[in-house]
Amino acid sequence: MAYLGRECDFASLDPDEQTLFDSIRTAGSLSRLADRLDTTDEHDAYFRAKETWFELAGRLLADWEPTTELPGDRITVDDQSFHVHGITHADTEPERALLRRQVGQLLDSQATVYCEQGIRRMYFDDMPDVYETDDYTWAATRCRKQGLDSHVEVIGDRDRDTGTASTFDGFVEDVRTVAARFRRNAFSLIDSGRELYGDSFASALGDVASNFLMSHEEFATGEDFASFRKSRQAAQDPALLVDLQRYYKRVFLPQPLEREWLRRHDPELEIFTHARNQRMADFAVYDSTTDSTPVHLIVGAAHQPGVCYYLDAHRTGDRTTGSFEALGTDRVQNDT
């Protein structure tokens, strides 16, 4: 069984820890999680599980190193290999140079390359063989169907060049903007003090600031100081992407738990974050079933664990693309 986007050696955990890790991994709901952690408070169970998962997953991932310059995970579905690469998409020159070099080599080797909607315009606008998934367009459509008061405007149109995905031009957020800007500024100020006060002090202060500045829903989207700092560093030095990817694998619980928590606090945000992980995985499996060509997905690092989760569900047969249809055609989308 693939855990955390890879096969894990449980030798680093004792039998009780293995049982605890697996009980969180397979809980499937907050109520079941509370039962397994022997608490009647689902709120408490969520945060206790986060702490436990962070510790145990960290040990399971201690020896994880990338096998290629562009790090990622490999999951095989029906004899086809899917490689998921988490990036910062901060639009920096170091990341752009790495991506264009690596993706160019992948295309030369006849691999299929998809990217999260919006990333193509940032890094691959002159590479027509890099396809976008339709995740943002799908999320906006789903919000409208569910009658949610959308705080995210998606401006896009179908990619008439590739014919397989919608092209994302941009999105404008008018909710949580002030709070998010204040948090980023605070994190930036703390991070800038590293050279003066040292890494340990900056990290400790960042953890304190995270607890004060993060809302309940932001615990499910990874908006803390550590992710801010690691993303900032990796954007300038892509060799650090593997550290950022490892962090998100530790900070996020399995998708059903994070999605249930987030739906309770902000159903629209759940659709625009973790639900898109499901959509990107489904899209890649659905659109690439014609042969056994390796498939590579370029996504934001915070999406990588979720995309891997759903690819693994396809691997085990727990998920299929039976009713999936891409947007922008005369087909019906999959809302399951």
C-alpha positions in Angstrom: 0.0 0.0 0.0 1.3 3.5 -0.9 1.3 5.9 2.0 2.2 9.6 1.8 2.7 9.2 -2.0 5.3 6.4 -1.6 5.8 3.0 -0.2 6.8 3.4 3.5 9.0 1.2 5.6 7.2 1.0 9.0 10.4 -0.1 10.7 10.8 3.4 12.1 7.6 3.0 14.1 6.9 0.5 16.9 3.8 -1.7 16.6 1.6 0.7 18.7 2.7 3.6 16.5 2.0 1.7 13.4 -1.5 0.9 14.6 -2.1 4.6 15.6 -0.9 5.9 12.2 -3.1 3.4 10.3 -6.1 4.3 12.5 -5.8 7.9 11.5 -5.1 7.1 7.8 -8.2 4.9 7.5 -10.6 6.9 9.8 -12.5 8.5 6.9 -14.5 10.9 9.1 -14.0 13.1 12.1 -16.6 11.1 14.1 -14.7 7.9 13.5 -11.4 9.7 14.2 -12.8 10.8 17.5 -13.8 7.2 18.4 -10.3 5.9 17.4 -8.5 8.5 19.5 -10.9 7.9 22.4 -12.4 11.4 22.6 -16.0 12.6 22.1 -14.8 16.0 20.9 -14.2 16.0 17.1 -12.4 19.3 17.3 -10.0 17.9 19.8 -9.6 14.7 17.7 -8.6 16.7 14.6 -5.9 18.7 16.3 -4.6 15.6 18.2 -4.5 13.7 15.0 -2.6 16.6 13.3 0.1 16.5 16.0 0.4 12.7 15.9 0.5 12.5 12.1 3.1 15.2 11.9 5.4 13.3 14.2 4.9 9.8 12.7 4.8 10.8 9.1 8.0 12.8 9.7 9.8 9.6 10.8 8.3 7.6 7.9 9.6 10.3 5.5 13.0 10.8 7.1 14.9 8.9 4.4 12.8 10.2 1.5 15.0 11.7 -1.2 14.1 12.6 -4.8 15.4 10.5 -7.6 15.3 13.3 -10.1 16.2 17.0 -10.1 12.5 17.9 -10.1 11.3 16.0 -7.0 8.0 14.2 -6.8 6.0 11.0 -6.1 5.3 8.1 -8.4 2.1 6.2 -8.3 1.2 3.5 -10.8 -2.4 3.1 -12.0 -3.2 0.3 -14.3 0.4 -0.1 -15.5 0.7 3.7 -16.1 3.0 5.7 -14.0 1.9 9.1 -12.6 4.5 11.4 -11.2 3.3 14.4 -9.1 5.7 17.3 -8.7 4.9 20.0 -6.1 6.2 23.5 -6.7 5.9 26.9 -5.2 4.5 28.6 -8.4 5.9 31.8 -7.0 6.9 33.0 -10.5 10.6 33.2 -9.7 13.4 32.8 -12.2 15.2 29.9 -10.4 11.9 27.9 -10.4 11.1 28.8 -14.0 14.6 27.7 -15.2 14.3 24.3 -13.4 10.8 23.7 -14.6 11.4 24.6 -18.2 14.5 22.5 -18.4 13.0 19.5 -16.7 9.6 19.7 -18.5 11.4 20.1 -21.8 13.3 16.9 -21.2 10.1 15.1 -20.3 8.4 16.2 -23.5 11.4 15.1 -25.5 11.0 11.7 -23.9 7.4 11.6 -25.1 6.0 11.9 -21.5 2.6 13.5 -21.0 2.7 16.7 -18.9 -0.3 18.3 -17.1 -0.3 21.3 -14.8 -2.6 22.8 -12.3 -4.8 25.4 -14.0 -2.9 28.7 -14.1 0.6 27.3 -13.9 0.9 27.0 -17.7 0.4 30.7 -18.2 3.1 31.3 -15.6 5.8 29.0 -16.9 4.8 27.1 -20.0 2.9 29.6 -22.2 5.0 28.7 -25.2 4.9 25.0 -24.6 1.6 23.8 -26.2 2.2 20.2 -25.2 1.9 21.1 -21.5 -1.8 20.7 -20.8 -3.8 22.3 -18.1 -6.4 20.5 -16.0 -9.7 22.3 -15.6 -9.6 22.5 -11.8 -10.3 26.2 -11.2 -13.1 26.3 -13.8 -14.6 23.1 -12.2 -14.4 24.6 -8.7 -16.2 27.8 -9.8 -18.8 25.8 -11.6 -19.4 23.5 -8.6 -19.8 26.5 -6.3 -22.4 27.9 -8.5 -24.2 24.6 -8.7 -24.3 24.4 -4.9 -25.6 27.9 -4.6 -22.5 29.1 -2.6 -21.9 32.8 -2.4 -18.6 32.8 -4.2 -15.8 35.0 -3.0 -13.5 33.9 -5.9 -14.0 35.1 -9.4 -12.6 32.8 -12.1 -11.9 34.4 -15.4 -11.2 31.9 -18.1 -12.0 30.3 -21.4 -11.5 26.9 -23.0 -8.0 26.3 -24.4 -8.8 26.2 -28.1 -5.2 25.1 -29.0 -5.1 21.9 -27.0 -8.9 21.2 -26.9 -8.5 19.1 -23.7 -8.6 21.7 -20.8 -9.8 25.1 -19.9 -7.3 27.9 -19.8 -7.1 29.8 -16.5 -6.4 33.5 -16.8 -6.5 34.5 -13.2 -8.6 34.8 -10.1 -9.4 37.6 -7.7 -10.1 37.0 -4.0 -12.0 39.6 -2.1 -12.5 37.6 1.1 -9.9 37.1 3.9 -7.6 39.4 1.9 -6.7 41.8 4.6 -6.1 39.0 7.2 -4.0 37.0 4.7 -1.9 40.1 3.8 -1.4 40.9 7.5 -0.3 37.3 8.2 2.1 37.3 5.3 3.6 40.6 6.4 4.0 39.3 9.9 5.6 36.1 8.7 7.9 38.0 6.4 9.1 40.2 9.2 9.8 37.2 11.5 11.6 35.5 8.7 13.8 38.5 8.0 15.1 38.3 11.6 16.7 34.9 11.1 20.2 36.4 10.4 20.0 38.5 13.5 18.3 36.2 16.0 19.0 32.7 14.4 16.8 30.1 12.9 15.6 28.6 16.2 14.3 31.8 17.5 12.6 32.7 14.2 11.0 29.3 14.0 9.7 29.5 17.6 8.3 33.0 17.1 6.8 31.9 13.8 5.0 29.0 15.5 3.6 31.4 18.1 2.4 33.8 15.3 0.8 30.9 13.4 -1.3 30.0 16.4 -2.5 33.6 16.8 -2.9 34.5 13.1 -4.4 31.3 11.6 -8.2 30.7 11.4 -9.6 27.2 11.9 -10.0 26.7 8.2 -6.4 27.7 7.5 -5.1 24.8 9.6 -6.6 22.6 6.8 -4.9 24.6 4.0 -1.4 24.8 5.5 -1.1 28.6 5.9 1.4 28.5 8.8 4.8 30.1 9.2 6.8 27.0 8.4 5.1 26.5 5.0 5.5 30.3 4.3 9.2 30.1 5.0 9.9 26.8 3.2 8.0 28.1 0.1 9.9 31.3 0.1 13.2 29.5 0.3 12.3 26.9 -2.3 11.2 29.6 -4.7 14.7 30.9 -4.7 16.5 27.6 -4.4 14.5 24.8 -6.1 16.8 22.2 -4.5 14.7 22.9 -1.4 11.5 21.8 -3.0 11.9 18.3 -1.6 11.9 19.8 2.0 8.7 21.8 1.2 7.0 18.6 -0.3 8.0 16.6 2.8 6.5 19.3 5.1 3.1 19.3 3.4 3.0 15.5 3.6 3.4 15.8 7.3 1.1 18.8 8.0 -2.0 17.5 6.1 -4.1 14.6 7.3 -5.6 12.2 4.8 -8.0 14.0 2.5 -11.4 12.9 3.9 -10.5 14.4 7.3 -9.1 17.7 6.0 -12.1 18.1 3.6 -14.7 17.4 6.3 -13.0 19.8 8.6 -12.8 22.5 6.0 -16.4 22.0 4.7 -17.6 22.7 8.2 -15.8 26.0 8.4 -15.8 27.2 4.8 -17.4 25.0 2.1 -16.3 27.2 -0.7 -12.7 27.2 0.4 -12.9 23.4 0.6 -13.9 23.3 -3.1 -11.1 25.6 -4.2 -8.5 23.7 -2.2 -8.7 20.0 -1.4 -11.6 19.2 -3.8 -9.4 20.4 -6.6 -6.9 17.8 -5.7 -9.5 15.2 -6.5 -10.3 16.9 -9.7 -6.7 17.1 -10.9 -6.1 13.4 -10.2 -9.3 12.4 -11.9 -8.6 14.6 -14.9 -5.1 13.1 -15.4 -6.3 9.5 -15.1 -9.3 10.1 -17.4 -7.4 12.0 -20.1 -4.3 9.8 -20.2 -5.7 6.3 -20.5 -4.9 5.8 -24.2 -1.5 4.3 -23.6 1.2 3.6 -21.0 3.1 6.8 -21.5 4.4 8.2 -18.2 2.3 11.1 -16.9 3.7 14.1 -15.0 1.5 16.5 -13.0 3.0 19.9 -12.0 0.9 21.3 -9.0 1.3 23.6 -6.1 3.2 21.8 -3.3 0.2 22.1 -1.0 -1.8 20.1 -3.5 0.7 17.3 -3.9 -0.4 15.1 -1.0 -4.0 15.3 -2.0 -3.4 14.6 -5.6 -1.3 11.6 -4.6 -4.1 10.5 -2.2 -6.6 10.3 -5.0 -4.2 8.8 -7.5 -3.6 6.0 -4.9 -7.4 5.6 -4.7 -7.4 5.0 -8.4 -4.6 2.6 -8.0 -6.5 0.5 -5.5 -9.7 0.7 -7.4 -11.5 2.7 -4.7 -12.0 5.5 -7.3 -12.7 5.4 -11.0 -13.3 7.9 -13.8 -16.5 6.2 -14.9 -18.7 9.3 -14.9 -15.9 11.9 -15.4 -16.2 14.3 -18.3 -14.0 17.4 -18.9 -15.6 20.8 -18.8 -16.0 22.8 -22.0 -17.5 20.0 -24.0 -20.9 18.5 -24.4 -20.2 16.0 -21.6 -21.4 16.0 -18.0 -18.8 16.7 -15.3 -18.2 14.3 -12.4 -19.4 15.9 -9.1 -18.8 12.9 -6.9 
